[in-house]
Amino acid sequence: MDLPVPSPLKPVLARAVRQIPDGDLLYEPKWDGFRCLVFRDGDEVLLQSRNERPLTRYFPELVDPLLEQLPDRCVVDGELVVVGPGGLDFELLSERIQPSADRIARLSGVSPASFVAFDLVALGSDDLREAPMATRRALLVEHLSGVRAPIHVTPATTESELAHLWFDRFLGAGFDGVVAKPLDGTYVPDKRVQFKIKHHRTVDCVVGGYRPHREGGVGSLLLGLYEHDAGTLRHIGACSAFSAAKRRTMLAELEPHVVDAADHPWSSGDVATPRHGGPVGRRAQRGEQPFVPLDGSIVVEVTCENVTAGHLRHPARFVRWRADRTPESCTMDQLAAPPPPEFTQVFGTADA
């Protein structure tokens, strides 16, 4: 490839802030996928990850659409996503990174990816990294306005009121907040010169067990929610990052509730668990700390960020014990988040 901005290239980054900033900013949805830079030079296409690794072989279904719809010579920054009926499915996207060519080919048909473009880094012979964001956005819209699935252009606005409305609606379904980009900002690789505002939702969960910390006390709480229709306690994730003192006091609080593993549903393979985790009773075989089952009578309030397919992508943070709430009232409904209207506006119904 002979492009004015060659690969590998580190993408521009955003730093987390608590509130949506005001000012001369471009606001966009925060996508829940894989950051991806697309390099196109004539008949060649290269997909590169945030950490500068090639992604092209994992998403062969995107090569032809990118060749058909992108400018002949360009570098486009965006996000790879997999669209499911309930929104963007990060777990299906993660499963696409496979060593087997046969499995890659099969998954490209079963769970095809889409590419959402949100920045133009190079066009023709022009390196646009020193151009302001406003110019890059205008060129992106001009040259990609006619794209169709599986290629999309992200919605964007300069109106802070609309950005606040977006933030209120973007809870789950792959829309997990808002990104704010200075309109006069340049494309600075590997620097956090933009802003991201993410949702932190609160969930009341049943503590189904815990894993000991290597240095003593409780290392993590195993969290569960009830399926409202089946009455099954589903393992949805974990809560961790406790201080040494908290680990010790937690252990004293939880020890009276320890039960025999044979009587606990999570010790078998029958319980509904996150797709990436497997039954919690078997995960010790992969070198994790052993699972200590509890009687399911304790409720904890936690805060979390990304929720995918009914489970927490990252460990939650402890807020407080909820002695005032019954375990049976802690249901999966707390994680429900229908896709916002913008989801259909971007993807329509054909992708879902």
C-alpha positions as CSV (number, residue, x, y, z in Angstrom):
1,M,0.0,0.0,0.0
2,D,1.1,3.5,-0.8
3,L,-1.0,5.8,1.3
4,P,-0.2,9.2,2.9
5,V,-0.9,7.7,6.3
6,P,0.5,4.1,6.4
7,S,-0.3,1.3,8.7
8,P,0.4,0.6,11.5
9,L,-1.3,3.7,13.0
10,K,-2.3,4.2,16.6
11,P,-5.8,5.8,16.7
12,V,-6.7,9.0,18.5
13,L,-8.2,8.2,22.0
14,A,-10.7,9.7,24.4
15,R,-10.4,10.2,28.1
16,A,-13.3,9.5,30.5
17,V,-15.2,12.4,32.0
18,R,-18.2,12.4,34.3
19,Q,-20.4,14.9,32.4
20,I,-21.1,15.8,28.8
21,P,-18.9,18.9,28.2
22,D,-20.3,22.0,26.4
23,G,-18.5,24.0,23.8
24,D,-17.5,23.7,20.1
25,L,-17.8,19.9,20.0
26,L,-19.0,17.1,17.8
27,Y,-21.0,14.6,19.7
28,E,-21.4,10.9,18.6
29,P,-22.7,7.7,20.1
30,K,-20.1,5.6,21.9
31,W,-20.1,2.3,20.1
32,D,-19.4,-1.0,21.9
33,G,-17.2,-3.0,19.5
34,F,-13.7,-3.3,18.2
35,R,-11.9,-0.1,17.2
36,C,-10.8,-0.5,13.6
37,L,-8.8,1.5,11.1
38,V,-9.5,0.7,7.5
39,F,-6.7,1.3,4.9
40,R,-7.8,1.1,1.3
41,D,-5.5,1.6,-1.7
42,G,-7.0,0.6,-5.0
43,D,-7.7,-3.2,-4.8
44,E,-6.1,-3.6,-1.4
45,V,-7.9,-3.4,2.0
46,L,-6.4,-3.7,5.4
47,L,-8.2,-3.7,8.7
48,Q,-6.1,-2.8,11.7
49,S,-7.0,-3.0,15.4
50,R,-6.4,-0.3,18.1
51,N,-3.2,-2.1,19.1
52,E,-2.0,-2.2,15.5
53,R,-2.7,-5.8,14.8
54,P,-4.2,-6.9,11.5
55,L,-7.9,-7.9,11.6
56,T,-8.6,-8.5,7.9
57,R,-8.5,-12.3,8.0
58,Y,-11.1,-12.4,10.8
59,F,-13.7,-10.4,8.9
60,P,-13.5,-11.5,5.3
61,E,-17.2,-10.6,4.7
62,L,-16.3,-6.8,4.9
63,V,-13.6,-6.8,2.2
64,D,-15.8,-6.6,-0.8
65,P,-18.2,-4.0,0.7
66,L,-15.3,-1.8,1.7
67,L,-13.8,-2.1,-1.8
68,E,-17.1,-1.3,-3.4
69,Q,-18.1,1.7,-1.2
70,L,-15.0,3.5,0.2
71,P,-13.0,6.0,-1.8
72,D,-10.2,4.4,-3.9
73,R,-7.5,5.7,-1.5
74,C,-8.3,6.4,2.1
75,V,-7.9,5.7,5.7
76,V,-11.1,5.5,7.8
77,D,-11.4,5.2,11.5
78,G,-14.4,3.5,13.0
79,E,-15.8,0.5,14.9
80,L,-16.4,-3.1,14.0
81,V,-19.7,-4.4,15.5
82,V,-21.9,-7.4,15.3
83,V,-25.6,-6.6,15.2
84,G,-28.1,-8.8,17.0
85,P,-31.9,-8.5,17.5
86,G,-31.4,-6.8,20.9
87,G,-28.6,-4.5,19.8
88,L,-24.9,-4.8,19.4
89,D,-23.5,-8.2,20.6
90,F,-19.9,-7.8,21.9
91,E,-19.7,-11.5,22.7
92,L,-20.5,-12.6,19.2
93,L,-18.0,-10.1,18.0
94,S,-15.3,-11.5,20.3
95,E,-16.0,-15.0,19.0
96,R,-14.9,-13.8,15.5
97,I,-11.3,-13.8,16.5
98,Q,-10.5,-17.4,15.7
99,P,-7.3,-19.2,14.6
100,S,-9.2,-21.6,12.3
101,A,-9.9,-20.5,8.7
102,D,-12.9,-22.8,8.5
103,R,-14.4,-21.4,11.7
104,I,-13.8,-17.8,10.5
105,A,-15.6,-18.6,7.3
106,R,-18.5,-20.1,9.1
107,L,-18.9,-17.3,11.6
108,S,-18.7,-14.7,8.9
109,G,-22.0,-16.1,7.7
110,V,-23.5,-16.8,11.1
111,S,-22.6,-13.5,12.8
112,P,-21.4,-11.1,10.1
113,A,-19.8,-7.8,11.2
114,S,-20.6,-4.3,10.3
115,F,-18.3,-1.3,10.1
116,V,-19.4,2.1,11.5
117,A,-17.2,4.9,10.2
118,F,-16.6,8.0,12.4
119,D,-13.4,9.7,11.1
120,L,-11.5,10.2,7.9
121,V,-7.7,10.2,8.5
122,A,-6.5,10.2,4.8
123,L,-8.2,10.8,1.4
124,G,-6.4,10.4,-1.9
125,S,-3.0,11.9,-1.4
126,D,-4.0,14.0,1.5
127,D,-3.0,13.3,5.1
128,L,-5.9,14.7,7.1
129,R,-4.4,14.3,10.6
130,E,-3.7,18.0,10.9
131,A,-7.2,19.0,9.6
132,P,-9.7,20.0,12.2
133,M,-12.4,17.5,13.2
134,A,-15.1,19.7,11.5
135,T,-13.3,19.3,8.2
136,R,-12.7,15.6,8.6
137,R,-16.4,15.0,9.5
138,A,-17.6,17.0,6.4
139,L,-15.3,15.0,4.1
140,L,-16.5,11.8,5.8
141,V,-20.1,12.6,5.1
142,E,-19.4,13.8,1.6
143,H,-17.5,10.7,0.5
144,L,-19.4,8.1,2.5
145,S,-22.9,9.5,2.2
146,G,-24.1,6.7,-0.1
147,V,-22.8,3.7,1.8
148,R,-25.1,0.9,2.7
149,A,-25.0,-2.1,5.0
150,P,-22.7,-3.5,6.3
151,I,-20.9,-0.1,6.0
152,H,-22.4,2.8,8.0
153,V,-21.6,6.4,9.0
154,T,-22.1,7.2,12.7
155,P,-24.7,9.8,13.6
156,A,-23.2,13.1,14.9
157,T,-24.4,16.4,16.2
158,T,-23.0,19.7,17.4
159,E,-26.1,20.4,19.6
160,S,-25.4,19.7,23.2
161,E,-29.1,19.3,24.0
162,L,-29.4,16.5,21.6
163,A,-26.2,14.9,23.0
164,H,-27.9,14.9,26.5
165,L,-31.0,13.3,25.0
166,W,-28.8,10.7,23.4
167,F,-27.0,10.0,26.7
168,D,-30.4,9.4,28.4
169,R,-31.4,6.9,25.7
170,F,-28.0,5.2,25.1
171,L,-28.1,2.7,27.9
172,G,-27.2,-0.8,26.7
173,A,-27.9,-2.3,23.3
174,G,-24.4,-1.3,22.2
175,F,-24.9,2.4,22.8
176,D,-23.2,3.0,26.2
177,G,-22.7,6.7,26.2
178,V,-21.5,9.7,24.2
179,V,-18.2,10.7,22.7
180,A,-17.4,14.5,22.4
181,K,-14.8,15.6,19.9
182,P,-13.4,19.2,19.7
183,L,-14.4,20.6,16.3
184,D,-11.0,22.2,16.0
185,G,-9.2,19.2,17.2
186,T,-6.6,17.4,15.0
187,Y,-6.1,13.6,14.8
188,V,-3.4,12.9,17.3
189,P,-2.4,9.2,17.4
190,D,-2.4,7.5,20.8
191,K,-3.4,10.7,22.7
192,R,-6.5,11.2,24.7
193,V,-7.6,14.5,23.2
194,Q,-11.3,13.6,22.9
195,F,-13.9,12.8,25.7
196,K,-16.1,9.9,26.5
197,I,-19.0,9.9,28.8
198,K,-20.2,6.4,29.8
199,H,-23.2,5.1,31.7
200,H,-22.8,3.7,35.1
201,R,-25.9,1.7,36.0
202,T,-26.8,0.5,39.4
203,V,-28.0,-3.1,39.8
204,D,-29.1,-5.1,42.9
205,C,-27.8,-8.7,42.7
206,V,-27.9,-11.9,44.6
207,V,-24.5,-13.0,45.9
208,G,-24.4,-16.6,44.8
209,G,-20.8,-17.2,46.0
210,Y,-17.3,-15.7,46.2
211,R,-13.7,-16.5,45.3
212,P,-11.0,-16.1,47.9
213,H,-8.3,-13.5,47.4
214,R,-4.7,-14.9,47.2
215,E,-3.7,-12.8,50.1
216,G,-6.7,-13.7,52.3
217,G,-10.3,-12.6,52.5
218,V,-12.8,-12.2,49.7
219,G,-11.4,-11.6,46.2
220,S,-14.6,-11.3,44.3
221,L,-18.3,-11.7,44.7
222,L,-20.2,-13.9,42.2
223,L,-23.3,-12.1,41.2
224,G,-26.6,-13.5,40.1
225,L,-30.1,-12.4,38.9
226,Y,-33.3,-14.4,38.7
227,E,-34.9,-15.3,35.4
228,H,-38.3,-13.9,36.0
229,D,-40.0,-16.7,34.0
230,A,-38.1,-19.8,35.0
231,G,-37.0,-18.9,38.5
232,T,-33.4,-19.8,37.7
233,L,-30.6,-17.8,39.4
234,R,-28.3,-16.8,36.5
235,H,-24.7,-16.0,37.0
236,I,-24.1,-12.6,35.4
237,G,-20.6,-11.6,36.5
238,A,-18.5,-10.5,39.4
239,C,-17.8,-7.7,41.8
240,S,-14.2,-7.1,42.9
241,A,-11.5,-4.5,43.6
242,F,-11.9,-4.5,47.4
243,S,-9.4,-3.0,49.9
244,A,-7.5,-5.4,52.2
245,A,-9.6,-4.4,55.1
246,K,-12.9,-4.8,53.1
247,R,-11.8,-8.3,52.0
248,R,-11.4,-9.4,55.6
249,T,-14.7,-7.9,56.8
250,M,-16.5,-9.4,53.9
251,L,-15.2,-12.8,54.7
252,A,-16.6,-12.6,58.2
253,E,-20.0,-11.5,56.8
254,L,-20.2,-14.2,54.2
255,E,-18.9,-17.3,56.1
256,P,-22.2,-18.0,57.9
257,H,-23.9,-18.3,54.5
258,V,-21.6,-20.9,53.0
259,V,-23.4,-24.1,51.7
260,D,-22.3,-27.4,50.4
261,A,-21.2,-27.3,46.7
262,A,-23.4,-30.3,45.9
263,D,-26.5,-28.3,46.8
264,H,-25.6,-25.2,44.8
265,P,-26.9,-24.9,41.2
266,W,-23.8,-23.1,40.0
267,S,-21.6,-26.1,40.8
268,S,-23.2,-28.0,37.8
269,G,-23.3,-27.3,34.1
270,D,-27.1,-26.7,34.2
271,V,-27.2,-23.1,35.3
272,A,-27.4,-20.3,32.7
273,T,-24.1,-18.5,32.7
274,P,-22.4,-16.0,30.5
275,R,-21.3,-17.4,27.2
276,H,-17.7,-16.6,27.7
277,G,-17.5,-17.9,31.3
278,G,-18.9,-21.4,31.4
279,P,-20.2,-23.0,34.6
280,V,-18.6,-21.2,37.6
281,G,-18.0,-24.6,39.3
282,R,-15.6,-25.6,36.5
283,R,-13.6,-22.5,36.1
284,A,-11.2,-23.4,38.8
285,Q,-9.9,-26.0,36.3
286,R,-8.5,-23.1,34.3
287,G,-6.4,-21.9,37.2
288,E,-9.0,-19.5,38.8
289,Q,-9.5,-19.4,42.6
290,P,-12.0,-22.0,43.8
291,F,-15.7,-21.1,44.0
292,V,-17.2,-20.9,47.5
293,P,-21.0,-21.3,47.2
294,L,-23.4,-19.3,49.3
295,D,-27.1,-19.8,50.2
296,G,-28.3,-16.9,48.0
297,S,-29.8,-14.9,50.8
298,I,-27.6,-11.8,50.5
299,V,-28.3,-8.9,48.1
300,V,-25.7,-6.4,47.1
301,E,-26.0,-3.1,45.2
302,V,-23.2,-2.7,42.6
303,T,-22.4,-0.3,39.8
304,C,-21.4,-1.5,36.3
305,E,-20.7,-0.2,32.8
306,N,-21.0,-2.5,29.8
307,V,-23.8,-5.1,29.8
308,T,-23.7,-7.6,27.0
309,A,-26.2,-10.4,26.4
310,G,-27.4,-10.4,30.0
311,H,-24.0,-10.3,31.7
312,L,-21.4,-7.8,32.9
313,R,-18.4,-7.5,30.6
314,H,-16.2,-6.1,33.4
315,P,-16.2,-6.5,37.1
316,A,-18.8,-4.4,38.9
317,R,-18.0,-2.1,41.9
318,F,-19.4,-2.7,45.4
319,V,-21.8,0.0,46.7
320,R,-23.6,-1.5,49.7
321,W,-25.4,-4.5,51.1
322,R,-29.2,-4.4,50.5
323,A,-30.7,-6.1,53.6
324,D,-34.0,-4.4,52.7
325,R,-34.4,-6.3,49.4
326,T,-35.4,-9.9,48.9
327,P,-33.2,-12.1,46.6
328,E,-36.3,-13.1,44.5
329,S,-36.9,-9.4,43.6
330,C,-33.5,-9.2,41.9
331,T,-34.4,-10.2,38.3
332,M,-32.8,-9.9,34.9
333,D,-35.3,-7.1,34.1
334,Q,-32.7,-4.7,35.7
335,L,-30.4,-5.3,32.7
336,A,-33.1,-4.9,30.1
337,A,-32.4,-2.0,27.7
338,P,-34.3,-1.8,24.4
339,P,-32.3,-0.4,21.5
340,P,-32.8,3.4,21.1
341,P,-34.4,4.8,17.9
342,E,-30.9,5.6,16.6
343,F,-30.1,1.9,16.4
344,T,-32.8,1.4,13.7
345,Q,-31.8,4.6,12.0
346,V,-28.3,3.3,11.6
347,F,-28.8,-0.4,11.0
348,G,-32.4,-0.6,9.8
349,T,-34.0,-3.9,10.3
350,A,-32.1,-6.0,7.8
351,D,-29.0,-6.2,9.9
352,A,-30.8,-7.2,13.1
